[in-house]
């Protein structure tokens, strides 16, 4: 059976050679190679500070701790996201508040967000879902009516931009992921960006056990209780090579994603998600909306085409039921509808047009078959 995976990491001989260079050099923990990776990310994003972390989840947790979020505080997150976005509020003892999403973009519903803000709101964590940037002007307007920080879950959004400025510059703190599902990957890994020197210094210390580097001597002091959120040089080596090729990788993803949309747009039973006006989507994931998603997904997988659900409606899961530390703001009906309909399509650097055509043709066939069963015309 000819198999078409959902994603394939960009692992080349250049990547392997860089990893071997680190292994041969003997310094495996965070060091010069991690600094190189951070510098490449900082240059691409155009931000003042980029701090590597062991994953995106701890990066968001670190941002919450930076802002002193804890028991008695509320953190607003979109219901349609991966569990980590909301779970980090629980890690610091805060209450997560789940709000609905826009069914066209899958991004947080700004009106629902504004309605959910209370005097207890200490932070919001909007998600630039699948690489689609947020409306940052709208977020800033809402922020101006409260006393909270914006921590963007930009896990999927390396390379995305809005109004000509890269994601990673708009929120107070932005946090990226380099999980293998992402087109820039370090195996596991994350990146926290900010344009505030003091915030960067605090997070850099916190992720190094609370170390303070002393300018007047070579030794260190522990200025606070911190932890180990470092990224190893081995992982950074993989990401550093990929970051050198990010514009090429982005261009290829954009070309393939637009080709999907050109071929599938206008097909009865298939709806294309909207892109934020003024935004450049990084197309970490290319989704479409279909009715009867599950049987379509099951049959395509059986034929070797690895399609997948888009993300999750958290309110449907036992861990996110209403409780002392989880509040549902509204019905979350659009989040449920997005979850039921979103289908992620294969997208990776060396996906050929012929394989993409197989995905397109099979998807159209399965959608038409389901519509025929339901009596749709």
C-alpha positions as CSV (number, residue, x, y, z in Angstrom):
1,X,0.0,0.0,0.0
2,X,1.3,3.4,-0.9
3,X,1.2,5.5,2.3
4,X,1.0,9.3,2.5
5,X,1.9,10.5,6.1
6,X,0.4,13.5,7.8
7,X,3.9,15.1,8.2
8,X,7.5,14.1,7.8
9,X,10.3,16.0,9.6
10,X,12.9,17.8,7.5
11,X,15.9,15.6,8.5
12,X,18.7,15.9,6.0
13,X,22.4,15.0,5.9
14,X,23.1,18.5,7.0
15,X,21.0,18.0,10.1
16,X,22.7,14.7,10.9
17,X,26.1,16.2,10.4
18,X,25.3,19.0,12.8
19,X,24.1,16.6,15.5
20,X,27.2,14.5,15.1
21,X,29.3,17.7,15.5
22,X,27.6,18.2,18.9
23,X,28.1,14.6,19.9
24,X,31.7,14.7,18.9
25,X,32.3,18.0,20.7
26,X,31.1,16.5,24.0
27,X,29.0,19.4,25.3
28,X,25.5,17.9,25.1
29,X,23.5,20.1,27.5
30,X,22.5,23.7,26.7
31,X,25.4,25.6,25.4
32,X,26.8,27.3,22.2
33,X,24.6,25.3,19.8
34,X,21.5,26.3,21.7
35,X,22.6,29.9,21.7
36,X,23.0,29.6,17.9
37,X,19.5,28.2,17.5
38,X,18.1,31.0,19.7
39,X,19.9,33.6,17.6
40,X,18.6,32.2,14.3
41,X,15.0,32.3,15.8
42,X,15.5,35.8,17.1
43,X,16.7,37.0,13.8
44,X,13.9,35.4,11.9
45,X,11.2,36.7,14.2
46,X,12.7,40.1,14.7
47,X,12.2,40.0,18.5
48,X,14.6,41.2,21.2
49,X,14.8,37.9,23.1
50,X,14.3,34.3,22.2
51,X,14.8,31.7,24.9
52,X,14.9,28.0,24.1
53,X,13.0,25.7,26.4
54,X,12.5,21.9,26.6
55,X,9.0,22.3,25.2
56,X,6.2,24.7,24.6
57,X,4.1,23.7,27.6
58,X,6.8,24.6,30.1
59,X,7.4,27.9,28.2
60,X,3.7,28.9,28.8
61,X,4.0,27.8,32.4
62,X,7.1,29.9,32.8
63,X,5.3,32.9,31.4
64,X,2.5,32.5,33.9
65,X,5.0,32.3,36.7
66,X,6.8,35.4,35.4
67,X,3.5,37.3,35.8
68,X,2.8,35.9,39.2
69,X,-0.4,34.0,38.1
70,X,-1.6,31.7,40.8
71,X,-4.4,30.7,43.1
72,X,-7.4,33.0,43.0
73,X,-6.5,34.2,39.4
74,X,-8.2,33.3,36.2
75,X,-6.6,32.5,32.8
76,X,-8.9,32.7,29.8
77,X,-8.1,30.2,27.0
78,X,-10.0,29.1,23.8
79,X,-11.9,25.8,24.2
80,X,-10.7,24.5,20.9
81,X,-7.0,23.8,21.4
82,X,-4.6,21.2,22.7
83,X,-4.9,20.4,26.4
84,X,-1.6,22.0,27.3
85,X,-3.0,25.5,26.6
86,X,-5.4,25.2,29.4
87,X,-3.5,22.8,31.6
88,X,-0.7,25.3,32.3
89,X,-3.2,27.4,34.3
90,X,-3.8,24.5,36.6
91,X,0.0,24.0,37.0
92,X,0.3,27.3,38.7
93,X,-2.9,26.9,40.7
94,X,-5.1,29.3,38.7
95,X,-8.6,28.8,37.3
96,X,-8.9,28.1,33.6
97,X,-11.8,29.8,31.8
98,X,-12.8,28.2,28.5
99,X,-14.4,30.4,25.9
100,X,-15.7,29.7,22.4
101,X,-14.0,30.1,19.1
102,X,-14.9,31.6,15.7
103,X,-16.2,28.7,13.6
104,X,-14.7,30.2,10.4
105,X,-11.2,30.8,11.6
106,X,-11.0,28.4,14.6
107,X,-9.4,31.3,16.6
108,X,-10.7,32.6,19.9
109,X,-14.0,34.4,19.7
110,X,-13.0,37.9,20.6
111,X,-16.5,38.9,21.8
112,X,-16.7,35.8,24.0
113,X,-13.2,36.6,25.3
114,X,-14.2,40.1,26.2
115,X,-17.4,38.9,28.0
116,X,-15.4,36.4,30.0
117,X,-13.0,39.0,31.5
118,X,-13.5,39.6,35.2
119,X,-11.4,41.4,37.9
120,X,-9.8,38.0,38.5
121,X,-8.5,37.7,35.0
122,X,-4.7,37.7,35.2
123,X,-3.8,36.4,31.8
124,X,-5.2,35.2,28.5
125,X,-3.7,32.6,26.3
126,X,-5.1,33.0,22.8
127,X,-3.9,30.4,20.2
128,X,-2.7,31.3,16.6
129,X,-4.3,28.0,15.5
130,X,-2.3,26.0,13.0
131,X,-0.3,29.1,12.1
132,X,-3.1,31.5,11.4
133,X,-2.2,34.8,13.2
134,X,-4.6,36.5,15.5
135,X,-6.2,39.9,15.3
136,X,-3.7,41.6,17.7
137,X,-5.3,45.0,17.5
138,X,-8.6,43.4,18.8
139,X,-6.7,41.7,21.6
140,X,-5.0,44.9,22.6
141,X,-8.3,46.7,22.7
142,X,-9.7,44.0,25.1
143,X,-6.5,44.1,27.2
144,X,-6.9,47.9,27.6
145,X,-10.1,47.3,29.5
146,X,-8.5,44.9,32.0
147,X,-5.4,44.2,34.0
148,X,-4.1,41.1,32.4
149,X,-1.2,39.9,30.2
150,X,-1.4,38.3,26.8
151,X,0.6,35.0,26.5
152,X,0.2,33.7,23.0
153,X,0.2,30.0,22.4
154,X,2.0,30.3,19.0
155,X,3.0,26.6,19.1
156,X,2.2,26.2,15.3
157,X,3.1,29.7,14.2
158,X,6.9,30.0,13.6
159,X,7.1,32.0,10.3
160,X,3.6,33.4,10.5
161,X,3.1,37.2,10.4
162,X,0.4,39.8,10.7
163,X,0.5,43.2,8.9
164,X,4.1,42.5,8.0
165,X,5.4,41.7,11.5
166,X,6.2,38.2,12.6
167,X,4.2,36.3,15.2
168,X,6.4,36.4,18.3
169,X,6.4,40.2,18.5
170,X,2.7,41.0,19.1
171,X,1.8,39.4,22.4
172,X,3.4,40.2,25.8
173,X,5.0,36.7,25.6
174,X,4.8,34.2,22.7
175,X,5.6,30.6,23.0
176,X,6.5,28.3,20.1
177,X,6.7,24.5,19.8
178,X,9.2,22.3,18.0
179,X,7.4,19.0,18.5
180,X,7.9,16.6,15.5
181,X,4.4,17.5,14.3
182,X,5.8,21.0,13.6
183,X,7.6,21.8,10.3
184,X,10.6,23.2,12.3
185,X,11.3,20.5,14.9
186,X,13.9,19.7,17.5
187,X,12.3,16.4,18.5
188,X,10.9,18.1,21.6
189,X,11.4,21.8,22.3
190,X,10.0,25.2,22.7
191,X,10.9,28.9,22.4
192,X,9.7,31.9,24.4
193,X,9.9,35.3,22.9
194,X,9.6,38.8,24.4
195,X,10.8,42.3,23.7
196,X,11.2,43.1,27.4
197,X,14.7,42.8,28.8
198,X,13.6,42.3,32.4
199,X,11.1,39.6,31.5
200,X,13.7,37.8,29.5
201,X,16.2,38.0,32.3
202,X,13.8,36.6,34.8
203,X,12.8,33.6,32.5
204,X,16.4,32.9,31.7
205,X,17.2,32.7,35.4
206,X,14.1,30.6,36.2
207,X,14.9,28.0,33.6
208,X,18.5,27.7,34.9
209,X,17.5,26.8,38.5
210,X,17.3,30.5,39.5
211,X,20.9,31.2,38.7
212,X,22.1,34.8,38.6
213,X,25.3,35.4,36.6
214,X,27.6,37.8,38.4
215,X,29.3,40.4,36.2
216,X,32.2,40.9,38.6
217,X,33.2,37.3,38.9
218,X,32.9,34.0,37.2
219,X,30.8,32.1,39.8
220,X,27.1,32.2,40.1
221,X,24.5,32.8,42.7
222,X,20.9,31.5,43.0
223,X,18.7,34.5,43.2
224,X,15.4,32.7,43.3
225,X,14.0,29.2,43.3
226,X,14.0,28.0,39.7
227,X,13.9,24.8,37.7
228,X,15.4,23.1,34.7
229,X,13.6,24.1,31.4
230,X,16.7,24.0,29.3
231,X,17.1,22.7,25.7
232,X,20.0,20.4,25.0
233,X,22.6,21.2,22.3
234,X,21.6,18.0,20.6
235,X,18.1,19.1,20.0
236,X,19.1,22.6,19.2
237,X,21.4,21.3,16.4
238,X,18.4,19.8,14.6
239,X,16.5,23.1,14.9
240,X,19.5,25.3,14.0
241,X,19.9,23.7,10.6
242,X,16.2,23.8,9.9
243,X,16.0,27.5,10.8
244,X,18.6,28.3,8.2
245,X,16.1,26.9,5.6
246,X,12.9,28.3,7.1
247,X,12.0,30.6,4.2
248,X,12.4,27.7,1.7
249,X,10.3,25.5,4.0
250,X,7.6,28.1,4.4
251,X,7.4,28.8,0.7
252,X,6.9,25.2,-0.1
253,X,4.2,24.7,2.6
254,X,2.4,27.8,1.4
255,X,2.5,26.6,-2.2
256,X,1.1,23.2,-1.2
257,X,-1.6,24.6,1.1
258,X,-2.8,27.1,-1.6
259,X,-2.9,24.2,-4.1
260,X,-5.2,22.3,-1.7
261,X,-7.4,25.3,-1.3
262,X,-7.6,25.9,-5.0
263,X,-8.5,22.3,-5.7
264,X,-11.0,21.9,-2.8
265,X,-12.5,25.3,-2.8
266,X,-16.1,25.2,-4.2
267,X,-16.4,21.4,-3.8
268,X,-19.8,20.7,-2.3
269,X,-19.5,19.4,1.3
270,X,-16.0,20.9,1.8
271,X,-15.5,24.3,3.5
272,X,-12.2,26.1,3.8
273,X,-11.3,27.8,7.1
274,X,-10.8,31.6,6.9
275,X,-7.4,33.3,7.2
276,X,-7.1,36.4,9.4
277,X,-7.1,39.5,7.2
278,X,-3.6,40.9,7.0
279,X,-2.1,37.6,8.0
280,X,0.5,35.3,6.5
281,X,-0.5,31.8,7.5
282,X,2.5,29.5,8.2
283,X,0.3,26.5,7.3
284,X,1.7,24.3,10.0
285,X,-1.6,22.4,9.5
286,X,-3.9,22.6,6.5
287,X,-7.4,21.9,7.6
288,X,-10.8,21.7,5.8
289,X,-14.2,21.3,7.3
290,X,-16.4,18.3,6.3
291,X,-19.6,16.8,7.6
292,X,-19.3,13.2,8.9
293,X,-15.6,13.7,9.4
294,X,-15.0,10.4,11.3
295,X,-16.1,7.9,8.7
296,X,-14.2,9.8,6.0
297,X,-11.1,9.9,8.1
298,X,-11.4,6.2,8.9
299,X,-11.6,5.1,5.3
300,X,-8.8,7.4,4.1
301,X,-6.5,6.1,6.8
302,X,-7.4,2.5,5.8
303,X,-6.1,3.4,2.3
304,X,-2.8,4.7,3.7
305,X,-3.6,8.5,3.7
306,X,-2.9,9.8,7.2
307,X,-5.5,12.5,7.8
308,X,-6.2,13.6,11.3
309,X,-8.6,15.6,13.5
310,X,-7.6,19.2,13.7
311,X,-7.5,19.8,17.5
312,X,-9.8,19.2,20.5
313,X,-12.8,20.8,22.1
314,X,-11.6,20.6,25.7
315,X,-15.0,20.9,27.3
316,X,-15.9,17.4,25.9
317,X,-13.1,15.8,28.0
318,X,-13.3,14.6,31.6
319,X,-10.3,16.7,32.7
320,X,-12.0,19.9,31.7
321,X,-15.4,19.6,33.2
322,X,-16.7,22.5,35.3
323,X,-15.0,22.5,38.7
324,X,-13.4,24.8,41.3
325,X,-10.5,25.3,38.8
326,X,-12.3,25.1,35.4
327,X,-15.1,27.4,34.3
328,X,-17.0,27.2,31.0
329,X,-17.9,30.7,29.7
330,X,-20.9,30.1,27.4
331,X,-22.1,27.0,25.6
332,X,-18.9,26.4,23.6
333,X,-21.1,25.1,20.8
334,X,-18.9,26.5,18.0
335,X,-15.8,24.8,19.5
336,X,-17.7,21.5,19.4
337,X,-18.8,22.1,15.8
338,X,-15.2,22.9,14.7
339,X,-14.0,19.7,16.4
340,X,-16.6,17.6,14.7
341,X,-15.8,18.9,11.2
342,X,-12.1,19.8,11.1
343,X,-9.9,17.4,9.1
344,X,-6.1,17.9,8.8
345,X,-4.5,16.9,5.5
346,X,-1.0,15.6,4.8
347,X,1.5,18.5,4.3
348,X,5.3,18.3,4.4
349,X,8.3,19.6,2.5
350,X,8.7,16.7,0.0
351,X,5.0,16.0,-0.5
352,X,4.7,15.6,-4.3
353,X,1.9,17.0,-6.4
354,X,1.0,13.5,-7.5
355,X,0.6,12.4,-3.9
356,X,-1.3,15.5,-3.1
357,X,-3.6,14.8,-6.0
358,X,-4.3,11.3,-4.5
359,X,-5.3,13.0,-1.2
360,X,-7.5,15.5,-3.0
361,X,-9.2,13.0,-5.2
362,X,-9.9,10.5,-2.4
363,X,-11.2,13.2,-0.1
364,X,-13.6,14.5,-2.7
365,X,-14.8,10.9,-3.4
366,X,-15.4,10.2,0.3
367,X,-17.2,13.5,0.9
368,X,-19.5,12.8,-2.1
369,X,-20.1,9.3,-0.8
370,X,-21.2,10.5,2.6
371,X,-23.4,13.2,1.1
372,X,-25.0,10.6,-1.1
373,X,-25.8,8.4,2.0
374,X,-27.4,11.4,3.6
375,X,-29.4,12.3,0.6
376,X,-27.5,15.6,-0.1
377,X,-27.4,16.9,-3.6
